[in-house]
Each structure stands twice: as structure tokens, then as C-alpha cells.
Amino acid sequence: MRKIYRVWVAGAAGRLGKELARLLSDRDFELLCTDLEDLDITSAQDVIGFADLKHPDVMINCAGMTDVAACEQEPERAFKVNALGARNMATAARKIGARLVYISTDDVFSGEQNTPYNEFEAPAPKTVYGKSKLAGEGFVRELAPKHIIVRSGWVYGEGKNFLTALLAAAQKGEPISVANDQFGCPTSATELAKLVICLMDSAEYGLYHGACEGCCSRYEFAQEILRLTGKQVPLLPVPATEIAGAPERPSYTVLDNFMLRISGIHRMANWKDALASYLRSR
């Protein structure tokens, strides 16, 4: 594989983008970080113009509309950002011969089975978020010959996510209702960033699942967060449908990192170990 001189991280202000920028900052190449205020990925002209000007060797598309409820309320905007934006990044990558890493989601699956989903199982998203990200995957496959698609789920880090929302609610000291019928793989943005860098540095291409090992319910995830942070707040295990204002999500989106396992290139940390490490660092 040729030497990497420039890496472009689009969506650098998000959970994963921040971790990638932090981990890549001391590498021996030029790091190009953009977010919405710098460049709108829904503008083909802007994306291709930036790529032509900077000519990155690797493009990492972390940009996206990830608020599930907002996606349901504004489906056209969701597809514009998650699908059209991915198309523009893929078109630019193909034009300059760059490798493209596209970050996708466990929401591409229906959640109707009760065994982990691997990369060879057919997606069937039910949410607008999942549908728009799957559409983005399609554009990346079709338009960018040198692509890597990474699906993850329940990603937490800096910014708005389940972990930060739970800790904010815990500050009030009141009982918190948490879904006990939704199952997934809590994944640290730090661990996901390490995987993306590993794939970027490798000669690998194609689709990979990249979630922390193991699985739990939202309720079990919340229990572990409160235990590790020493918060003494009552948790109420309830069906997701009983939580006011909560967006509809697939009930089971546990990912099997099958391709990582058989290729032997990377091993994701256990979700409990990754959570403890993340909270210690904050």
C-alpha cells in the first residue's frame, strides 16, 4: 500500500471525528479536519472542489445526521445528509483515487432476529436513519472502488448520546426509566476510532462490523454506567414503548464482527472494559 500523506476527516466535530483527530494528530502526515461550518458534504461542488484542492490519500466520512428522532421528523434532510452526502464523498474519492472509509450503523438491520448480525446478512432497516445510512452504503459501494464500510452501534463519546444523557439525568437524583427490551453493543468512540485507523493503515477493503465485543440491554448498559461513576440513582427497567419521547429503534441490533475475526486484523475490546477505560479518561 502506498504511503499516506494526507487524511481528510469529514464530520470532525462529532463523537468519532473528535477521537480520530485526537489519535491521528501525532501521525506523520497532514490531517485535514472539516465539519459543517467548514464544508457541507451535501454540496457535490464543495466536496469535489475540496478533494481536488487537497488531494487526500484517505477520506473518512464521519459526517451524518444521527439523531434518530430528527431523521423521522425530517426524512428528506436525513437522506440528503446520509445518502447524498455519502454519494458526494464517494464521487470525489473515485475522482482523485483516494481510499474512502464510510461509517454506517447497526440500524440497517430490522432487529427482528435474536442472534448477532454478521456482514453477510441482508439489511432491512425500519427507521429513516437506518434506511438513509443503507442508501449511503449503496452509493459508496457503487461509486468508490477503494472503499471500506464500517458498521457500528450504540456509539458513545463527547456530545449527545445515551451515556451523556443518562449522566445528565442522574444529576437530578430522580428515578430514570430505561428500556430493558432493546439489545445492542455499546461501543466507545475511542475503540471505533482505533479500528478505523487500523483499517486505514491496512490493505483491506469492503464491509466490516466494528462494535465492542459482548452485548447487553439498554438497562444493563445504564446499570454499568452508574456503577462505574458511583451514581446512586434508581433505574426503572421498562419496555421501550413506555418511555415518553423515545424514538422507535430496532429491538435487537447486536453485531457480529465476523469479517474482523476471520481476517484477523483487529480485535474489538469488550464493551465493559471499553466503558471503564473511557470513563477513567474523562
Secondary structure, DSSP 4 states (H G I P E B T S, - for coil): -PPP-EEEEETTTSHHHHHHHHHHTTSSSEEEEE-TTT--TT-HHHHHHHHHHH--SEEEE------HHHHHH-HHHHHIIIIIHHHHHHHHHHHHT-EEEEEEEGGGS-S--SS-B-TTSPP---SHHHHHHHHHHHHHHHH-SSEEEEEE-SEESSSSSHHHHHHHHHTTTS-EEEESS-EE--EEHHHHHHHHHHHHHSS--EEEE---BS-EEHHHHHHHHHHHHT----EEEE-GGGSTTPPP--SB-PBP-HHHHHHTS--PPBHHHHHHHHHHT-
